[in-house]
Amino acid sequence: MSSRTDIEVHPGRPYPMGALCTQGGVNFALFSRHSESAHLCLFDPSGTEELATVTLPGRTGNVWHGFVPGLKAGQLYGYRVRGPYQPRRGHRFNRAKLLIDPYTRVLHGDFRWRGEVFGYNHQSDEEWSLDPRDSAPWTPKSVVSPRDLPALTHPKPRTPWNQTVIYELHVKGFTRLHPQVPENYRGTFLGLAQPPVLEYLKELGITAVELLPCHAFISEGHLVQQGLSNYWGYNPIAFFAPHLGYALSDPVSEFRQMVDALHGAGLEVILDVVFNHTAEGDERGPTLSFRGIDNSSYYLLDPADLRRTVNFSGCGNSLDVSNPDVLRLVTDALRFWAEDMGVDGFRFDLAASLGRRGVAFDPHGAFFTAIHQDPILSQVKLIAEPWDVGPEGYRLGQFPSPWSEWNDRYRETVRGFWRGDPAKVPEFAERIAGSSDFFRSPGRQPSATVNYAACHDGFTLRDLVSFENKHNEANLEANRDGSHHNVSWNCGVEGDTDNQAILEVRRRQRRNLLATVLLSQGVPMLMAGDEFGRTQQGNNNGYCQDNALSWIDWKMREEEADLVQFVRFLGHIRRQNPVFRRTGFLEGVVHPVSSLKDVTWLSQEGSEMTESDWRDPRRQCLGVLLDRTGVDVRHRDPSDRHPGGSFLLLFNASAADVEFTLPAPISADRWEVAVDTRQETVSVPTDGYRTGHVYSLAPHSLVLLGEPR
């Protein structure tokens, strides 16, 4: 660890945080409240030789800072921070450990699990004894990078919420096997920027891609020991740095090229971000950055035993976002991704953790206030995963406007209804109408609910109708990991089968689920590959499967071309008809023009549902009449130049045919069938049905009828 110490250094300034590259050198600024000194370590271009160590001479408040003349962009560095090593008081300073700059935008080198990366000697008989070994050879180096980046070519699409259709995908998995992507670009940011990929996404009808974590992350030690890796990326080590594994050479530039290409195709980019925890894990985890810079400032510690971290995340630690300096780190990172990298929105993993003040959740706390007063962050799309694993961590519907939320109650209810569970009709109606029971509060709209039937966490859509039990043996945890509560139905046989009757029901169930999501009030979200039958062979927790089990198999697109066309067609119907994407909640009140309610719930007799109908636990059939005249100027986006049509939706989750008496059309003389999920293909409407016609609903089917245009 010997290196030069005679490098010229000036006090510099405490802002901005991180490494600021100027014409004459580089300014470094590092927050650390409880430390005694901070030392900048400079490395050679390979990252293997520590060339010099510089003590930062300036301290303003809790920020150490210094300016080193002559340094340029590309310089590799890290920090060593001196202070008390007193685990019982929450302090874990250890100058032997090289630390990643929390503000670095680029990392160099791979992290390797070694005993040296731990701040304590975990092989010592003396608990928490300090480990004096140098961790630099095994720790990625921070890289000085230019702050001034060229403007992106294409403007942000700024798609209104009520016109948004989200497509959740994994950067690597989406193109790793794509035959039309150049081989060296597969599985990278640039892979998503390729014309065949952009063309497919546009034709599918989605408006935004939601990318699983793209910031730098590492694999947990137990996975590495078993020959596995963290595939999803929910294990961050640097919040500003794009993941090196998704880049060819320049992760910042390549990420921006990807965003620019997606914007050029009219697609927004929503980034899944993880600010609830870091890869340093619990109190027995490694010292890579935050723990060594100022453990008791960055992390929530157990007040009864300051040696231990609070674990609201289920991943070992919880960032203390109520600390103003930690909050600044988070908001600075978000602003970087939104301004410099061009991102249009964020999905916050385990977002309830960010709203905690101590243990209690506060929807008006410091984090939300900081976001809402920020002129940049208040204008991007904000999506919460509205829970964590801490006390009272389930917070669906409790985030403030203008946040949207992943609605797992929608997922569970829609799955249960189509599985044929009893007594599901009332809640199913609530969910497809926008979940106003959760989201009707001042300033909120149906777009507050992000509706989905499947996402990265759990069964794929195909597996949802093919498996009743999880099959996670490949994760090497004896199938103990992953949720046991899947609300799935295998349609008669577990897993693969040649039984054509079962396969037909499975295909129909997939069409039912996709149609329900795309025709519900709120923001629909699809998972990449579900539109052509992606399978993980029953594994509902593929977080550690960086292989063909998780990667998109593009051969399936041709085999399931009818389902892809089905999704495109439903997306077209949604786009053309504001009745499916209102900006206000359905009221069930009579409109003065049509003399009809904006929504009417119908029994199979064609009459409005009664209280006894709603209470009947055996009921598995429901009709929904949506009146387009009820979508007045308050509830239609100004960009909608045509009011669209009125529609009748019929749902039959039972195993028997249901005869449904059709009500009168609203502004025409007949109904036309737009979608019937008993059919394998989308067809042009040919038959018209007048008032009183009895339409035969097939078992496990959905029918959409519209008025002739």
C-alpha positions in Angstrom: 0.0 0.0 0.0 3.1 2.2 -0.3 2.7 5.2 -2.7 3.8 8.7 -3.2 2.5 11.3 -0.7 4.1 14.4 -2.2 1.5 15.2 -4.7 0.4 18.8 -4.9 -3.0 19.4 -3.5 -5.1 22.5 -2.6 -8.1 22.8 -0.4 -10.5 23.0 -3.3 -14.2 23.3 -2.6 -17.0 21.2 -1.0 -19.4 21.3 -4.0 -20.3 19.5 -6.2 -19.8 16.1 -4.6 -17.6 13.6 -6.2 -14.9 14.3 -8.7 -15.3 17.4 -10.8 -12.9 17.6 -13.8 -11.9 21.1 -14.7 -9.4 22.6 -17.2 -6.6 22.7 -14.6 -7.2 19.6 -12.6 -9.8 17.7 -10.5 -11.7 18.7 -7.4 -12.7 15.9 -5.0 -15.5 16.2 -2.4 -16.6 13.4 0.0 -19.2 13.5 2.8 -18.1 11.8 6.0 -19.4 13.2 9.3 -17.6 11.0 11.8 -14.2 10.5 10.2 -10.9 12.1 11.2 -9.4 12.4 7.7 -10.1 11.3 4.1 -7.3 10.1 1.8 -7.5 10.1 -2.0 -5.7 7.2 -3.7 -4.6 7.5 -7.3 -4.0 4.4 -9.5 -2.3 3.6 -12.7 -4.5 3.0 -15.9 -4.7 -0.7 -15.2 -5.9 -0.1 -11.6 -3.3 -2.5 -10.2 -0.7 0.0 -8.9 -1.5 2.7 -6.3 0.6 5.6 -7.5 -0.1 8.2 -4.8 -2.0 8.9 -1.7 -3.3 12.4 -1.0 -4.9 13.7 2.2 -7.8 15.9 1.4 -6.8 19.2 3.1 -10.2 20.9 3.2 -13.2 20.3 5.4 -16.4 22.3 5.3 -19.0 21.0 7.6 -19.1 17.2 7.0 -17.5 17.3 3.6 -13.8 16.6 2.9 -12.4 18.2 -0.2 -9.3 18.9 -2.2 -8.1 20.0 -5.6 -5.3 18.1 -7.4 -3.8 20.1 -10.3 -3.0 18.3 -13.5 -5.3 15.4 -13.1 -7.6 14.6 -16.1 -10.6 12.6 -17.0 -9.9 8.9 -17.0 -7.9 9.0 -13.7 -8.5 6.0 -11.5 -9.0 6.6 -7.8 -10.5 5.5 -4.6 -10.7 6.6 -1.0 -9.4 5.5 2.3 -11.0 7.1 5.3 -9.5 7.2 8.8 -11.7 7.3 11.9 -12.7 5.2 14.9 -13.2 1.5 14.4 -15.9 1.1 17.1 -18.6 -1.3 15.9 -20.5 -1.0 19.2 -20.9 2.7 18.5 -21.7 2.1 14.8 -18.4 3.1 13.4 -16.5 0.9 10.9 -13.7 3.1 9.7 -10.7 1.0 8.4 -8.0 2.8 6.4 -6.8 -0.5 4.9 -10.0 -0.7 2.8 -10.2 1.1 -0.6 -13.6 2.7 -1.0 -15.7 3.5 -4.0 -16.7 7.1 -4.4 -20.5 7.2 -4.0 -20.6 9.8 -6.8 -18.5 8.0 -9.3 -20.1 7.8 -12.8 -17.7 5.1 -14.0 -16.1 2.1 -12.4 -13.0 0.2 -13.6 -12.3 -3.4 -12.9 -14.3 -6.3 -11.4 -15.1 -6.9 -7.7 -13.8 -10.2 -6.3 -14.9 -11.9 -3.1 -11.9 -12.2 -0.9 -11.4 -12.0 2.9 -9.6 -8.7 2.4 -12.8 -6.9 1.3 -14.2 -7.3 4.9 -13.5 -4.6 7.4 -13.3 -7.1 10.2 -11.4 -10.4 10.5 -14.2 -12.9 10.2 -11.9 -15.7 10.9 -10.7 -14.3 14.2 -11.9 -15.7 17.6 -12.2 -12.1 18.7 -15.6 -10.8 17.4 -15.4 -7.7 15.1 -11.6 -7.5 15.3 -10.2 -5.1 12.7 -8.8 -6.6 9.5 -5.6 -4.7 8.5 -5.3 -6.2 5.0 -5.4 -4.0 1.9 -8.6 -4.5 -0.2 -7.5 -2.5 -3.2 -6.6 -5.4 -5.5 -10.1 -6.8 -5.2 -12.2 -3.6 -5.3 -13.3 -1.7 -8.4 -11.7 1.7 -8.9 -13.6 4.9 -9.4 -12.9 6.9 -12.5 -12.8 10.6 -13.0 -15.2 11.4 -15.8 -16.2 14.6 -17.6 -19.3 16.4 -16.3 -20.2 18.2 -19.5 -21.9 15.7 -21.8 -23.2 16.5 -25.3 -26.9 17.0 -25.8 -28.9 14.0 -26.9 -30.3 14.2 -30.4 -33.9 13.4 -29.8 -36.3 15.1 -27.3 -38.0 13.2 -24.6 -41.4 11.8 -25.8 -43.2 13.0 -22.7 -46.1 10.5 -23.2 -49.1 11.4 -21.1 -49.7 8.9 -18.2 -53.1 7.8 -19.6 -51.5 6.9 -22.9 -48.6 5.0 -21.4 -48.1 1.3 -21.9 -45.0 -0.1 -20.0 -42.9 -3.0 -21.1 -40.6 -4.4 -18.4 -37.4 -5.8 -19.7 -33.8 -6.9 -18.8 -31.1 -5.1 -20.8 -29.0 -8.3 -21.2 -31.7 -10.9 -21.4 -33.7 -9.0 -24.1 -31.1 -9.1 -26.8 -28.7 -11.8 -25.6 -30.2 -14.3 -28.1 -31.6 -11.9 -30.6 -30.7 -13.1 -34.1 -30.9 -9.7 -35.8 -28.7 -7.9 -33.3 -24.9 -7.9 -34.1 -23.3 -10.5 -32.0 -21.0 -8.1 -30.1 -24.0 -5.9 -29.2 -26.1 -8.7 -27.8 -26.9 -8.3 -24.1 -25.7 -4.6 -24.0 -27.1 -1.1 -23.9 -26.3 -0.8 -27.6 -28.2 -4.0 -28.3 -31.4 -2.2 -27.3 -30.6 0.6 -29.8 -30.5 -1.7 -32.8 -33.2 -1.0 -35.5 -34.8 -4.5 -35.4 -35.3 -4.1 -31.7 -36.7 -0.6 -31.9 -39.0 -1.6 -34.8 -40.4 -4.6 -32.8 -41.1 -2.4 -29.7 -42.8 0.3 -31.8 -45.0 -2.3 -33.6 -45.9 -4.0 -30.4 -47.6 -0.7 -29.3 -45.8 -0.1 -26.0 -44.8 3.5 -25.2 -42.1 3.0 -22.4 -39.5 0.4 -21.6 -38.9 -0.2 -17.9 -35.4 -1.4 -17.5 -34.3 -3.6 -14.6 -31.4 -2.0 -12.6 -28.7 -0.6 -14.9 -26.5 0.9 -12.1 -23.4 -0.9 -11.1 -24.1 -4.0 -9.1 -22.3 -7.1 -7.9 -23.2 -10.7 -7.2 -23.7 -11.9 -3.6 -20.9 -14.1 -2.2 -23.1 -17.1 -1.7 -24.1 -17.0 -5.3 -20.5 -16.8 -6.5 -19.6 -19.8 -4.4 -22.2 -21.8 -6.1 -21.3 -20.8 -9.6 -24.3 -18.5 -9.9 -24.6 -14.7 -10.3 -27.0 -11.8 -9.6 -28.8 -11.5 -12.9 -31.5 -9.0 -12.0 -29.2 -6.4 -10.6 -30.8 -5.4 -7.3 -27.5 -5.3 -5.4 -26.0 -1.9 -6.1 -22.5 -0.6 -5.4 -22.6 2.7 -7.2 -25.8 4.7 -7.8 -24.4 6.9 -10.6 -22.4 4.4 -12.6 -24.0 2.4 -15.4 -23.3 -1.4 -15.1 -20.0 -2.3 -16.8 -21.4 -5.7 -17.9 -23.9 -4.0 -20.2 -21.3 -2.0 -22.1 -18.6 -2.6 -24.7 -16.2 0.1 -23.5 -17.9 3.3 -22.5 -20.9 2.7 -20.3 -22.0 6.3 -20.0 -21.9 7.0 -23.7 -23.4 3.7 -24.6 -26.3 4.1 -22.2 -27.0 7.5 -23.6 -26.9 6.2 -27.1 -29.5 3.6 -26.1 -31.8 6.2 -24.6 -31.4 8.5 -27.6 -32.3 5.7 -30.0 -35.4 4.7 -27.9 -36.5 8.4 -27.8 -36.0 8.5 -31.6 -38.5 5.6 -31.8 -41.0 7.5 -29.6 -40.3 5.3 -26.5 -39.7 6.5 -23.0 -37.1 5.0 -20.7 -38.1 4.2 -17.1 -35.2 3.0 -14.9 -35.7 0.6 -12.0 -33.6 2.1 -9.2 -32.5 0.6 -5.9 -32.0 3.1 -3.1 -33.3 1.0 -0.2 -30.1 -0.9 0.3 -26.6 -1.5 -1.0 -24.4 -4.6 -1.8 -22.6 -4.2 1.5 -25.2 -6.4 3.1 -25.7 -6.7 6.8 -23.2 -6.0 9.6 -21.1 -9.0 8.5 -20.9 -7.9 4.9 -17.9 -6.3 3.1 -16.6 -2.8 3.3 -16.8 -1.4 -0.3 -18.0 2.2 0.0 -20.6 3.6 2.4 -19.7 1.4 5.4 -16.1 2.6 5.3 -16.9 6.2 4.5 -19.4 6.7 7.4 -21.4 3.6 8.4 -23.6 5.3 11.0 -24.6 8.1 8.7 -25.4 6.1 5.6 -27.2 3.1 7.2 -30.0 2.7 9.7 -28.6 0.9 12.7 -30.3 -1.0 15.4 -30.6 1.4 18.3 -30.4 -1.5 20.8 -27.2 -2.7 19.2 -25.4 -0.3 16.9 -23.2 -3.1 15.6 -26.2 -4.3 13.6 -28.0 -2.8 10.6 -31.7 -2.4 10.3 -33.0 -4.6 7.5 -36.2 -3.2 6.0 -35.1 -4.4 2.6 -34.6 -8.1 3.2 -31.1 -7.6 1.7 -29.1 -7.0 4.9 -29.2 -3.2 5.3 -31.3 -0.1 4.8 -30.0 3.3 3.7 -30.9 6.2 6.0 -32.6 8.5 3.5 -33.8 10.6 6.4 -30.2 11.8 6.7 -30.0 15.0 4.6 -26.6 14.0 3.2 -27.8 10.6 2.2 -31.0 12.2 0.7 -28.8 14.5 -1.3 -26.9 11.5 -2.7 -30.2 9.9 -3.8 -31.6 13.0 -5.4 -28.3 13.9 -7.0 -28.2 10.4 -8.6 -31.8 10.7 -9.8 -31.1 14.1 -11.3 -28.0 12.7 -13.0 -30.0 9.9 -14.7 -32.9 12.2 -15.6 -30.8 15.2 -16.9 -27.5 13.8 -18.1 -28.5 10.3 -19.1 -32.0 11.2 -20.5 -34.1 8.9 -18.4 -37.9 9.7 -18.4 -38.9 8.1 -15.2 -38.0 5.8 -12.3 -39.5 2.7 -10.7 -38.3 2.7 -7.0 -37.6 -0.8 -5.7 -39.1 -1.3 -2.2 -40.1 2.3 -2.1 -41.8 2.1 1.3 -38.2 2.2 2.8 -37.6 5.6 1.3 -40.7 7.0 3.0 -39.8 5.9 6.5 -39.0 8.3 9.2 -37.4 6.0 11.7 -39.8 3.0 11.5 -43.0 4.9 10.5 -43.9 5.6 6.9 -44.6 9.2 6.1 -46.0 10.1 2.7 -45.1 13.7 3.3 -41.6 13.0 4.6 -38.3 14.4 3.5 -37.8 12.1 0.5 -41.1 12.9 -1.1 -40.7 16.6 -0.3 -37.3 16.7 -1.9 -38.6 15.0 -5.1 -41.7 17.2 -5.4 -39.9 20.6 -5.0 -37.2 19.6 -7.5 -37.8 21.3 -10.9 -36.4 18.2 -12.7 -37.5 15.3 -10.6 -41.0 16.5 -10.1 -41.6 16.3 -13.9 -40.5 12.7 -14.5 -42.6 9.6 -14.2 -42.4 8.2 -10.6 -43.4 4.7 -9.8 -43.3 3.0 -6.4 -43.1 -0.6 -5.5 -45.2 0.3 -2.5 -43.9 -2.0 0.2 -40.8 -3.3 2.0 -40.2 -6.1 4.4 -40.1 -3.9 7.5 -42.9 -3.4 10.1 -46.1 -2.2 8.5 -44.3 -2.2 5.2 -47.3 -2.7 2.9 -48.3 0.8 1.7 -50.3 0.3 -1.5 -52.3 3.5 -2.3 -50.5 5.6 0.3 -48.0 7.4 -1.9 -48.6 11.0 -2.7 -49.6 12.5 -6.0 -48.2 12.4 -8.7 -46.7 9.0 -7.9 -48.0 5.8 -9.5 -47.7 2.4 -7.8 -47.2 -1.2 -8.8 -50.6 -2.7 -7.9 -50.0 -6.2 -6.6 -53.7 -6.4 -5.5 -54.6 -6.0 -9.2 -52.2 -8.9 -10.0 -53.6 -11.2 -7.3 -57.2 -10.4 -8.0 -57.0 -10.8 -11.8 -55.1 -14.1 -11.4 -57.6 -15.4 -8.9 -60.6 -14.4 -11.0 -59.3 -16.2 -14.1 -58.4 -19.2 -12.1 -62.0 -19.4 -11.2 -61.7 -18.6 -7.5 -65.1 -18.0 -5.8 -66.3 -14.6 -4.6 -63.8 -12.7 -6.8 -66.2 -10.7 -9.0 -66.6 -7.7 -6.8 -62.9 -7.1 -6.3 -62.2 -7.9 -10.0 -64.6 -5.2 -10.9 -62.8 -2.8 -8.6 -59.4 -3.6 -10.0 -60.3 -3.3 -13.7 -62.1 0.0 -13.0 -58.8 1.6 -11.7 -58.7 0.5 -8.0 -60.3 3.6 -6.8 -60.6 2.0 -3.3 -56.8 2.5 -3.1 -56.1 5.5 -5.3 -59.1 7.9 -5.1 -57.5 10.7 -3.1 -56.9 14.4 -3.9 -54.7 14.8 -7.0 -54.6 11.2 -8.0 -56.0 9.6 -11.2 -56.5 6.1 -12.5 -52.9 6.3 -13.8 -51.8 5.9 -10.2 -52.3 2.2 -10.6 -49.8 0.2 -12.7 -51.7 -2.9 -13.6 -49.9 -6.2 -14.4 -50.5 -9.9 -14.4 -46.8 -10.9 -14.4 -43.5 -9.1 -13.8 -39.8 -10.1 -13.4 -40.5 -11.3 -9.9 -42.6 -14.4 -10.1 -43.9 -16.7 -12.9 -43.9 -15.6 -16.5 -47.3 -15.4 -18.0 -46.9 -18.8 -19.7 -45.7 -20.4 -16.5 -48.6 -18.9 -14.6 -51.0 -21.1 -16.6 -48.7 -24.1 -16.7 -47.5 -24.6 -13.1 -49.2 -24.6 -9.7 -46.0 -25.0 -7.8 -42.6 -23.2 -8.2 -39.7 -25.2 -9.5 -36.6 -23.3 -8.4 -34.2 -26.2 -8.1 -31.7 -24.5 -10.4 -31.2 -21.7 -7.8 -29.5 -24.3 -5.5 -31.6 -23.6 -2.5 -33.6 -26.8 -2.4 -36.6 -24.9 -3.9 -37.0 -22.9 -0.7 -36.6 -19.5 -2.3 -39.3 -17.7 -4.2 -42.9 -17.1 -3.3 -45.2 -20.0 -2.5 -48.2 -17.7 -3.2 -48.5 -17.6 -7.0 -52.3 -17.7 -7.6 -51.6 -19.9 -10.6 -53.4 -22.7 -12.4 -51.8 -25.3 -14.6 -55.1 -26.1 -16.4 -54.8 -29.8 -15.5 -51.2 -30.9 -15.8 -48.1 -29.6 -14.1 -45.6 -28.3 -16.7 -45.2 -29.4 -20.2 -47.8 -31.5 -21.9 -48.9 -32.8 -25.3 -52.6 -32.7 -24.4 -54.1 -30.3 -27.0 -57.2 -29.5 -24.9 -55.0 -28.3 -22.0 -52.7 -26.4 -24.3 -55.7 -24.6 -25.9 -57.0 -23.6 -22.4 -53.6 -22.3 -21.5 -53.4 -20.2 -24.6 -56.8 -18.8 -24.0 -55.9 -18.0 -20.4 -52.9 -16.0 -21.6 -55.1 -14.1 -24.0 -57.6 -13.5 -21.1 -54.9 -12.1 -18.8 -53.3 -9.9 -21.5 -56.6 -8.5 -22.6 -57.7 -7.8 -19.1 -54.4 -5.8 -18.4 -54.6 -3.8 -21.6 -58.3 -3.0 -21.3 -58.4 -2.0 -17.6 -58.4 1.6 -16.3 -54.9 2.6 -15.2 -51.4 2.0 -16.7 -50.9 -1.4 -18.2 -47.5 -3.1 -17.8 -46.4 -6.2 -19.8 -43.3 -8.3 -19.1 -41.0 -8.8 -22.1 -41.6 -12.1 -23.8 -45.0 -12.7 -22.3 -46.5 -11.7 -25.7 -44.9 -14.8 -27.2 -44.9 -17.4 -24.4 -41.5 -16.9 -22.6 -41.0 -19.6 -20.0 -38.6 -20.1 -17.1 -39.8 -23.7 -16.7 -41.6 -23.0 -13.5 -38.8 -21.0 -11.8 -40.5 -18.0 -10.1 -37.3 -16.4 -8.8 -34.9 -16.2 -11.7 -32.7 -13.5 -10.0 -29.6 -15.7 -10.2 -30.2 -17.3 -13.6 -28.0 -15.4 -16.1 -28.5 -18.0 -18.8 -31.0 -19.3 -21.4 -33.6 -19.9 -18.6 -34.0 -16.1 -18.3 -32.9 -14.8 -21.7 -35.6 -14.1 -24.3 -35.9 -16.9 -26.8 -36.7 -15.0 -30.0 -37.6 -18.2 -31.9 -40.8 -18.2 -29.9 -41.9 -15.0 -31.6 -42.5 -16.9 -34.8 -44.1 -19.8 -33.1 -46.5 -17.5 -31.2 -47.1 -14.9 -33.9 -50.8 -15.0 -33.3 -50.4 -13.9 -29.7 -48.0 -11.1 -30.7 -50.6 -9.9 -33.2 -53.3 -10.2 -30.4 -51.3 -7.8 -28.2 -50.7 -5.4 -31.0 -54.4 -5.3 -31.8 -55.5 -4.7 -28.2 -52.9 -1.9 -27.9 -54.5 -0.3 -31.0 -57.9 -0.5 -29.5 -56.7 1.1 -26.3 -54.9 3.9 -28.2 -57.9 4.7 -30.3 -60.5 4.7 -27.5 -60.2 7.0 -24.5 -62.9 5.1 -22.7 -60.1 2.6 -21.7 -57.7 5.2 -20.4 -59.7 7.8 -18.6 -58.0 10.6 -16.7 -60.7 10.4 -14.0 -62.2 7.6 -12.1 -65.4 5.9 -13.2 -68.3 7.4 -11.2 -71.3 5.2 -12.1 -73.4 8.3 -12.7 -75.8 9.1 -15.6 -74.4 11.3 -18.4 -76.9 13.9 -19.6 -76.3 13.1 -23.3 -76.5 9.4 -23.4 -78.7 9.0 -20.3 -76.4 6.2 -19.3 -73.8 5.8 -16.6 -70.2 6.0 -17.6 -69.9 2.4 -16.4 -72.7 -0.1 -16.0 -72.0 -3.5 -14.5 -74.2 -6.3 -16.0 -75.3 -9.7 -15.0 -75.6 -12.4 -17.7 -79.2 -11.6 -18.1 -78.2 -8.2 -19.5 -79.5 -6.3 -16.6 -77.6 -4.2 -14.1 -76.0 -6.1 -11.2 -78.0 -6.1 -8.0 -76.6 -6.3 -4.5 -77.5 -10.0 -4.3 -75.7 -10.5 -7.6 -72.5 -8.9 -6.2 -72.7 -11.0 -3.0 -73.1 -14.3 -4.8 -69.8 -16.2 -4.3 -70.6 -18.6 -7.1 -70.8 -15.9 -9.7 -67.9 -16.1 -12.2 -69.3 -14.0 -15.0 -69.5 -10.2 -15.4 -70.4 -7.7 -18.1 -69.1 -4.1 -18.2 -70.7 -1.4 -20.4 -68.4 1.6 -20.9 -70.1 4.7 -22.3 -67.8 6.9 -24.4 -70.0 10.0 -23.8 -69.0 9.7 -20.2 -65.4 10.5 -21.1 -65.9 14.2 -21.2 -63.3 16.9 -21.5 -62.3 16.4 -17.8 -61.4 12.8 -18.4 -60.0 12.8 -21.9 -56.5 13.9 -22.7 -56.4 17.1 -24.9 -54.3 15.1 -27.5 -57.3 12.8 -28.1 -58.9 14.3 -31.2 -61.6 11.6 -31.4 -63.8 10.5 -28.6 -63.6 6.8 -29.7 -66.3 4.3 -29.1 -68.4 2.7 -26.4 -67.7 -0.9 -25.6 -69.1 -3.9 -23.9 -66.7 -6.3 -22.1 -67.9 -9.8 -21.1 -65.9 -12.0 -18.8 -66.5 -15.7 -18.1 -64.1 -17.3 -15.7 -66.2 -20.5 -15.3 -65.6 -23.9 -16.8 -69.0 -23.8 -18.6 -70.6 -21.9 -21.5 -72.5 -18.8 -20.4 -75.4 -17.3 -22.3 -75.1 -13.6 -22.0 -78.0 -11.3 -23.1 -76.6 -8.2 -24.8 -77.9 -4.8 -23.7 -78.8 -2.1 -26.2 -75.9 -0.3 -28.0 -75.4 3.3 -26.9 -75.2 5.1 -30.3 -75.6 2.4 -32.9 -78.1 -0.3 -33.9 -75.9 -3.3 -33.2 -72.7 -4.6 -31.5 -69.7 -6.0 -33.3 -67.3 -8.5 -31.8 -63.8 -7.0 -31.7 -62.2 -9.7 -29.6 -63.2 -13.2 -28.5 -60.4 -15.0 -26.7 -61.9 -18.4 -27.7 -60.4 -17.6 -31.1 -56.7 -18.2 -31.6 -56.4 -15.3 -34.1 -57.6 -11.7 -34.4 -60.3 -11.4 -37.1 -62.2 -8.5 -38.7 -65.7 -8.2 -37.3 -68.3 -9.6 -39.6 -71.4 -10.3 -37.4 -73.6 -7.7 -35.8 -75.7 -8.4 -32.7 -78.7 -6.4 -31.7 -80.3 -5.7 -28.4 -81.4 -8.9 -26.6 -79.2 -11.2 -28.6 -77.9 -14.0 -26.5 -74.2 -14.4 -27.0 -72.6 -17.7 -26.0 -69.5 -17.1 -24.0 -67.0 -20.0 -24.1 -65.6 -21.3 -20.8 -62.6 -19.2 -19.6 -63.1 -16.5 -22.2 -63.3 -12.7 -22.6 -65.3 -11.0 -25.3 -65.0 -7.3 -26.3 -67.9 -5.9 -28.4 -67.9 -2.4 -29.9 -70.2 -0.2 -31.9 -69.6 0.0 -35.7 -67.3 2.9 -36.6 
